Structures are given as structure tokens and as C-alpha cells.
Amino acid sequence: MENKKVFLVSIIQEGKFFVARCPELGVTSQGESLVEAQKNLKEAIELYIESFGLEDMPEVSVDSYGTTVEVVAKDELIELLK
């Protein structure tokens, strides 16, 4: 019997690469395109499961919400970071 599980992932572009992460498992991969990063992360997750199994994995809701936050640093903070 096949045991399927859905994992939440995030993919962001860093330079010319797309970095894909599965925070639930601590697995990261990359690719030169969004599709390649997703494919590589899927393979990395499969290898993780093959090595460590799915036992004791908490159930995770697939209803997730993503957003961005814009932060503007104050001049004093910028001076401290120099």
C-alpha cells in the first residue's frame, strides 16, 4: 500500500537559482528554474523519507498562508550595522 503525504514547501529565487525548502523536514534543494527546483526538492524529500521514514511525523494542514513583510530600517539602525 502506498503511503502518500503532502509537505509544505517554499521556493524563492536567489540570484540565478531557485532555492526550494521543506521546513517540516529541514530539507533544501535548488535548481536553475522553478520546475527544476521543485523536482529536485521532491527527490530530496523522497531520499529523506527513504532514510528516516515517516513514522512519528506530525500531521500538517495543507491550508497554508504566505505573505511578505516590508521592513524599513531607521537611520540609527543603519549606522549601527555599518
Phi and psi restraints in degrees (value plus and minus 20) as a CYANA .aco file:
   2 GLU   PHI    -103.8   -63.8
   2 GLU   PSI     111.2   151.2
   3 ASN   PHI    -125.7   -85.7
   3 ASN   PSI      85.8   125.8
   4 LYS   PHI    -118.3   -78.3
   4 LYS   PSI     124.8   164.8
   5 LYS   PHI    -161.0  -121.0
   5 LYS   PSI     123.7   163.7
   6 VAL   PHI    -124.4   -84.4
   6 VAL   PSI     111.2   151.2
   7 PHE   PHI    -137.2   -97.2
   7 PHE   PSI     124.2   164.2
   8 LEU   PHI    -101.6   -61.6
   8 LEU   PSI     116.6   156.6
   9 VAL   PHI    -153.6  -113.6
   9 VAL   PSI     138.2   178.2
  10 SER   PHI    -147.9  -107.9
  10 SER   PSI     121.8   161.8
  11 ILE   PHI    -150.6  -110.6
  11 ILE   PSI     104.9   144.9
  12 ILE   PHI    -148.6  -108.6
  12 ILE   PSI     134.1   174.1
  13 GLN   PHI    -112.1   -72.1
  13 GLN   PSI     108.1   148.1
  14 GLU   PHI    -145.5  -105.5
  14 GLU   PSI      83.2   123.2
  15 GLY   PHI      47.5    87.5
  15 GLY   PSI    -149.3  -109.3
  16 LYS   PHI    -111.5   -71.5
  16 LYS   PSI     -18.1    21.9
  17 PHE   PHI    -132.2   -92.2
  17 PHE   PSI     135.7   175.7
  18 PHE   PHI    -124.9   -84.9
  18 PHE   PSI     106.2   146.2
  19 VAL   PHI    -124.7   -84.7
  19 VAL   PSI     103.7   143.7
  20 ALA   PHI    -131.0   -91.0
  20 ALA   PSI     111.9   151.9
  21 ARG   PHI    -150.5  -110.5
  21 ARG   PSI     122.6   162.6
  22 CYS   PHI    -136.3   -96.3
  22 CYS   PSI      74.1   114.1
  23 PRO   PHI     -83.0   -43.0
  23 PRO   PSI     -46.9    -6.9
  24 GLU   PHI     -80.0   -40.0
  24 GLU   PSI     -56.2   -16.2
  25 LEU   PHI    -128.7   -88.7
  25 LEU   PSI     -31.5     8.5
  26 GLY   PHI      53.2    93.2
  26 GLY   PSI       9.3    49.3
  27 VAL   PHI    -123.8   -83.8
  27 VAL   PSI     115.5   155.5
  28 THR   PHI    -153.0  -113.0
  28 THR   PSI     124.7   164.7
  29 SER   PHI    -168.3  -128.3
  29 SER   PSI    -198.7  -158.7
  30 GLN   PHI    -171.7  -131.7
  30 GLN   PSI     150.7   190.7
  31 GLY   PHI    -183.9  -143.9
  31 GLY   PSI     144.2   184.2
  32 GLU   PHI    -100.6   -60.6
  32 GLU   PSI     -29.6    10.4
  33 SER   PHI    -157.1  -117.1
  33 SER   PSI     145.3   185.3
  34 LEU   PHI     -80.0   -40.0
  34 LEU   PSI     -64.7   -24.7
  35 VAL   PHI     -83.7   -43.7
  35 VAL   PSI     -63.5   -23.5
  36 GLU   PHI     -85.7   -45.7
  36 GLU   PSI     -59.4   -19.4
  37 ALA   PHI     -83.0   -43.0
  37 ALA   PSI     -62.3   -22.3
  38 GLN   PHI     -85.1   -45.1
  38 GLN   PSI     -63.1   -23.1
  39 LYS   PHI     -83.1   -43.1
  39 LYS   PSI     -64.3   -24.3
  40 ASN   PHI     -85.9   -45.9
  40 ASN   PSI     -57.7   -17.7
  41 LEU   PHI     -87.9   -47.9
  41 LEU   PSI     -59.4   -19.4
  42 LYS   PHI     -79.5   -39.5
  42 LYS   PSI     -63.8   -23.8
  43 GLU   PHI     -83.9   -43.9
  43 GLU   PSI     -60.9   -20.9
  44 ALA   PHI     -84.9   -44.9
  44 ALA   PSI     -58.8   -18.8
  45 ILE   PHI     -85.9   -45.9
  45 ILE   PSI     -62.7   -22.7
  46 GLU   PHI     -80.5   -40.5
  46 GLU   PSI     -60.8   -20.8
  47 LEU   PHI     -86.9   -46.9
  47 LEU   PSI     -57.9   -17.9
  48 TYR   PHI     -81.1   -41.1
  48 TYR   PSI     -67.9   -27.9
  49 ILE   PHI     -84.3   -44.3
  49 ILE   PSI     -59.3   -19.3
  50 GLU   PHI     -80.7   -40.7
  50 GLU   PSI     -56.6   -16.6
  51 SER   PHI    -101.0   -61.0
  51 SER   PSI     -62.0   -22.0
  52 PHE   PHI    -132.5   -92.5
  52 PHE   PSI     -34.6     5.4
  53 GLY   PHI      59.8    99.8
  53 GLY   PSI     157.5   197.5
  54 LEU   PHI    -129.2   -89.2
  54 LEU   PSI     -22.9    17.1
  55 GLU   PHI     -81.6   -41.6
  55 GLU   PSI     128.0   168.0
  56 ASP   PHI      45.4    85.4
  56 ASP   PSI      -5.6    34.4
  57 MET   PHI    -102.7   -62.7
  57 MET   PSI     110.1   150.1
  58 PRO   PHI     -90.2   -50.2
  58 PRO   PSI     130.3   170.3
  59 GLU   PHI     -92.9   -52.9
  59 GLU   PSI     117.5   157.5
  60 VAL   PHI    -145.2  -105.2
  60 VAL   PSI     115.9   155.9
  61 SER   PHI     -93.6   -53.6
  61 SER   PSI     118.9   158.9
  62 VAL   PHI    -105.5   -65.5
  62 VAL   PSI     -22.9    17.1
  63 ASP   PHI    -102.1   -62.1
  63 ASP   PSI      79.5   119.5
  64 SER   PHI    -140.7  -100.7
  64 SER   PSI     142.5   182.5
  65 TYR   PHI    -151.4  -111.4
  65 TYR   PSI     111.5   151.5
  66 GLY   PHI    -141.6  -101.6
  66 GLY   PSI     126.7   166.7
  67 THR   PHI    -175.1  -135.1
  67 THR   PSI     153.5   193.5
  68 THR   PHI    -140.0  -100.0
  68 THR   PSI     139.8   179.8
  69 VAL   PHI    -149.4  -109.4
  69 VAL   PSI     107.6   147.6
  70 GLU   PHI    -118.8   -78.8
  70 GLU   PSI     108.4   148.4
  71 VAL   PHI    -142.9  -102.9
  71 VAL   PSI     110.5   150.5
  72 VAL   PHI    -130.2   -90.2
  72 VAL   PSI     102.0   142.0
  73 ALA   PHI     -99.5   -59.5
  73 ALA   PSI     122.7   162.7
  74 LYS   PHI     -95.5   -55.5
  74 LYS   PSI     134.9   174.9
  75 ASP   PHI     -76.2   -36.2
  75 ASP   PSI     -58.7   -18.7
  76 GLU   PHI     -83.6   -43.6
  76 GLU   PSI     -60.7   -20.7
  77 LEU   PHI     -86.0   -46.0
  77 LEU   PSI     -60.2   -20.2
  78 ILE   PHI     -81.1   -41.1
  78 ILE   PSI     -62.2   -22.2
  79 GLU   PHI     -84.0   -44.0
  79 GLU   PSI     -59.1   -19.1
  80 LEU   PHI     -85.3   -45.3
  80 LEU   PSI     -52.5   -12.5
  81 LEU   PHI    -101.3   -61.3
  81 LEU   PSI     -27.5    12.5
